[in-house]
């Protein structure tokens, strides 16, 4: 997570340093589609100054605020910040730069509203994803079925379970294949360093973790948010031994 803050900060700093008055006719959307005579009627200097200052501020703020959230507030919150702050910042940037877009023409105004609307939709979808994925997946037993609720959950027949155990930690994860991951919340399919595919339903950093191994060799690592993992283990063992 910390590396991501540094990388994004460098990217936004690079964007701010790249665009200048001399190359604006190649890089600035709308301005680059005008003829030379049309460009002479537009004062691009205020826009370039605003563009560069915005990206300098975005570069510094995403690094400073991100690290403060990560080390002093909440590692999970810093992940949400990383996913939403740049989008909100660019929405602000587009809105404040609208006056320059209007000067360029109607075609660019239509493009502005299209991009702004797209960013709103993306932000909404990200918000829904965070809300849905951060809700606790609970384990509910019903007759011979173990139901892991929520997104990325599943229903498992007790007859399909080979073993249930408690483990001290997750295996070394190399990559997320499909799912959602923050610092202490991980849900979905992940590949381990040993090239094994496992399912993680980790709602919190509570330890030890519950490991369910099915008869076909699948491994599901689970950690509750509100209940005790040890208590869940005892309940599931009783079900399995009946």
C-alpha positions in Angstrom: 0.0 0.0 0.0 2.8 2.4 0.9 4.5 1.7 -2.4 1.3 2.5 -4.2 1.2 6.0 -2.6 4.7 6.7 -3.7 4.1 5.5 -7.2 0.9 7.5 -7.7 2.6 10.5 -6.3 5.4 10.3 -8.8 3.0 9.7 -11.7 1.0 12.8 -10.9 4.2 14.8 -10.4 5.4 13.6 -13.8 2.2 14.7 -15.4 2.5 18.1 -13.9 6.0 18.5 -15.1 5.3 17.2 -18.6 2.7 19.7 -19.9 4.1 23.1 -20.8 3.1 26.0 -23.0 5.4 24.8 -25.8 3.9 21.3 -26.0 0.2 22.2 -25.1 -0.7 22.1 -28.7 0.1 18.4 -28.7 -1.0 17.3 -25.2 -4.0 19.5 -24.1 -7.3 18.0 -25.2 -9.4 20.4 -27.3 -6.5 22.8 -27.7 -4.6 20.3 -29.8 -7.5 19.9 -32.3 -7.6 23.7 -33.1 -5.9 25.3 -36.1 -2.8 27.5 -35.5 -4.9 30.6 -36.1 -7.6 29.5 -33.6 -4.9 28.7 -31.0 -3.6 32.3 -31.3 -7.0 33.6 -30.1 -6.8 31.6 -26.8 -4.6 32.5 -23.9 -3.4 29.0 -22.8 -1.1 30.3 -20.0 -3.7 30.4 -17.2 -4.8 26.9 -18.0 -1.3 25.5 -18.1 -0.5 27.2 -14.8 -3.6 25.7 -13.2 -2.9 22.3 -14.7 0.6 22.1 -13.4 -0.3 23.5 -9.9 -3.2 21.0 -9.6 -1.0 18.0 -10.3 1.8 19.2 -8.0 -0.8 19.5 -5.2 -2.4 16.1 -6.1 1.1 14.5 -6.0 1.9 15.9 -2.6 -1.5 15.5 -1.0 -2.0 11.8 -2.0 1.4 10.9 -0.5 1.1 12.9 2.7 -2.6 12.2 3.4 -2.2 8.5 2.4 0.8 7.9 4.7 -0.9 9.7 7.6 -4.1 7.5 7.2 -2.0 4.4 6.8 0.2 4.8 9.9 -2.0 6.8 12.2 -5.7 6.2 11.4 -6.6 3.0 9.6 -4.8 0.9 7.0 -8.2 -0.1 5.4 -9.3 3.6 5.3 -6.0 4.4 3.5 -7.0 1.8 0.8 -10.4 3.5 0.3 -8.6 6.8 0.1 -6.3 5.5 -2.6 -9.2 4.2 -4.6 -11.4 7.3 -4.4 -9.3 10.4 -3.8 -7.8 10.7 -7.3 -11.2 10.4 -8.9 -12.7 13.1 -6.7 -9.6 15.3 -7.3 -10.0 15.0 -11.1 -13.7 15.8 -10.9 -12.8 19.0 -9.1 -10.1 19.6 -11.7 -12.5 19.3 -14.6 -15.1 21.5 -12.9 -12.6 24.2 -12.1 -11.1 24.1 -15.6 -14.6 24.3 -17.2 -14.0 28.0 -18.1 -11.1 27.1 -20.3 -13.2 24.3 -21.9 -16.0 26.7 -22.7 -13.5 29.0 -24.5 -12.5 26.2 -26.8 -16.0 25.4 -28.0 -19.2 23.5 -27.9 -17.6 20.2 -28.9 -15.2 20.3 -26.0 -18.0 21.3 -23.6 -19.9 18.1 -24.6 -16.7 16.1 -24.1 -16.3 17.7 -20.6 -19.8 16.6 -19.5 -19.2 13.1 -20.9 -15.9 12.7 -19.0 -17.3 14.3 -15.8 -20.4 12.0 -15.9 -18.1 8.9 -16.5 -16.1 9.8 -13.4 -19.3 10.2 -11.4 -20.4 6.7 -12.5 -16.9 5.2 -11.7 -16.9 6.8 -8.3 -20.4 5.4 -7.6 -19.4 1.9 -8.7 -16.3 2.0 -6.5 -18.4 3.2 -3.6 -20.8 0.3 -4.1 -17.9 -2.2 -4.4 -16.3 -0.9 -1.1 -19.6 -1.0 0.7 -20.5 -4.5 -0.5 -17.0 -6.0 0.0 -16.4 -4.6 3.4 -19.6 -6.1 4.9 -18.9 -9.1 7.0 -19.2 -12.5 5.4 -20.7 -14.7 8.2 -20.7 -18.5 8.5 -24.1 -19.9 9.1 -24.8 -23.6 9.6 -28.1 -25.0 8.4 -28.6 -28.8 8.7 -25.7 -30.2 6.7 -24.9 -27.0 4.9 -22.2 -24.5 5.8 -23.2 -21.2 4.3 -20.5 -18.5 4.0 -22.7 -15.4 3.3 -22.1 -12.4 1.2 -20.0 -11.6 -1.8 -17.4 -14.3 -2.7 -19.1 -16.6 -0.2 -20.5 -20.1 -1.0 -22.5 -23.0 0.4 -20.6 -26.2 1.3 -22.1 -29.5 2.2 -20.6 -31.0 5.3 -20.0 -34.2 3.4 -17.7 -32.3 1.0 -15.4 -31.1 3.8 -12.2 -33.0 4.4 -10.9 -31.1 7.4 -11.4 -27.9 9.5 -8.5 -26.5 11.4 -7.0 -23.3 12.9 -3.9 -21.8 11.4 -1.7 -19.0 12.7 -1.4 -17.1 9.4 -2.2 -17.0 5.7 0.1 -18.6 3.1 2.4 -16.2 1.3 0.2 -14.6 -1.3 1.7 -13.7 -4.7 -1.3 -12.2 -6.6 -5.0 -11.5 -6.4 -6.8 -13.4 -9.1 -10.3 -12.3 -8.5 -11.7 -10.4 -5.6 -11.2 -7.5 -3.2 -8.2 -6.7 -0.9 -7.4 -4.1 1.6 -4.8 -4.3 4.4 -6.9 -6.5 6.8 -9.8 -7.4 4.5 -9.2 -9.9 1.7 -12.0 -11.7 -0.2 -11.9 -13.8 -3.4 -9.4 -16.1 -5.1 -5.7 -15.6 -4.6 -2.6 -17.3 -5.9 0.1 -18.3 -3.3 3.9 -18.2 -3.7 3.7 -22.0 -4.2 1.3 -21.5 -7.2 -1.7 -22.8 -5.2 -5.1 -21.2 -5.7 -6.9 -20.5 -2.4 -10.1 -18.6 -1.4 -9.8 -16.0 1.3 -12.8 -14.7 3.2 -10.9 -12.5 5.7 -13.1 -10.0 7.4 -10.6 -8.8 10.0 -7.0 -9.4 11.3 -8.3 -11.8 14.0 -6.1 -14.8 14.6 -5.9 -17.8 14.5 -7.6 -18.2 11.1 -10.1 -20.9 10.2 -9.0 -23.2 7.4 -11.6 -25.3 5.6 -10.3 -27.9 3.2 -12.7 -29.7 0.9 -12.5 -33.3 -0.4 -11.4 -32.0 -3.8 -8.5 -30.1 -2.2 -9.8 -26.6 -2.2 -8.7 -24.4 0.7 -10.8 -21.6 2.2 -9.3 -19.3 4.8 -11.8 -17.5 7.0 -11.7 -14.9 9.7 -14.7 -13.4 11.4 -15.2 -9.8 12.3 -17.7 -10.0 15.2 -17.5 -13.6 16.4 -14.6 -15.6 17.7 -12.8 -17.8 15.1 -12.1 -20.3 17.9 -15.8 -20.5 18.7 -16.7 -21.0 15.1 -14.1 -23.7 14.8 -15.5 -25.6 17.8 -19.1 -25.3 16.3 -18.0 -26.5 12.9 -16.0 -29.4 14.4 -19.1 -30.6 16.3 -21.1 -30.5 13.1 -18.4 -32.4 11.2 -18.1 -35.1 13.8 -21.8 -35.8 14.0 
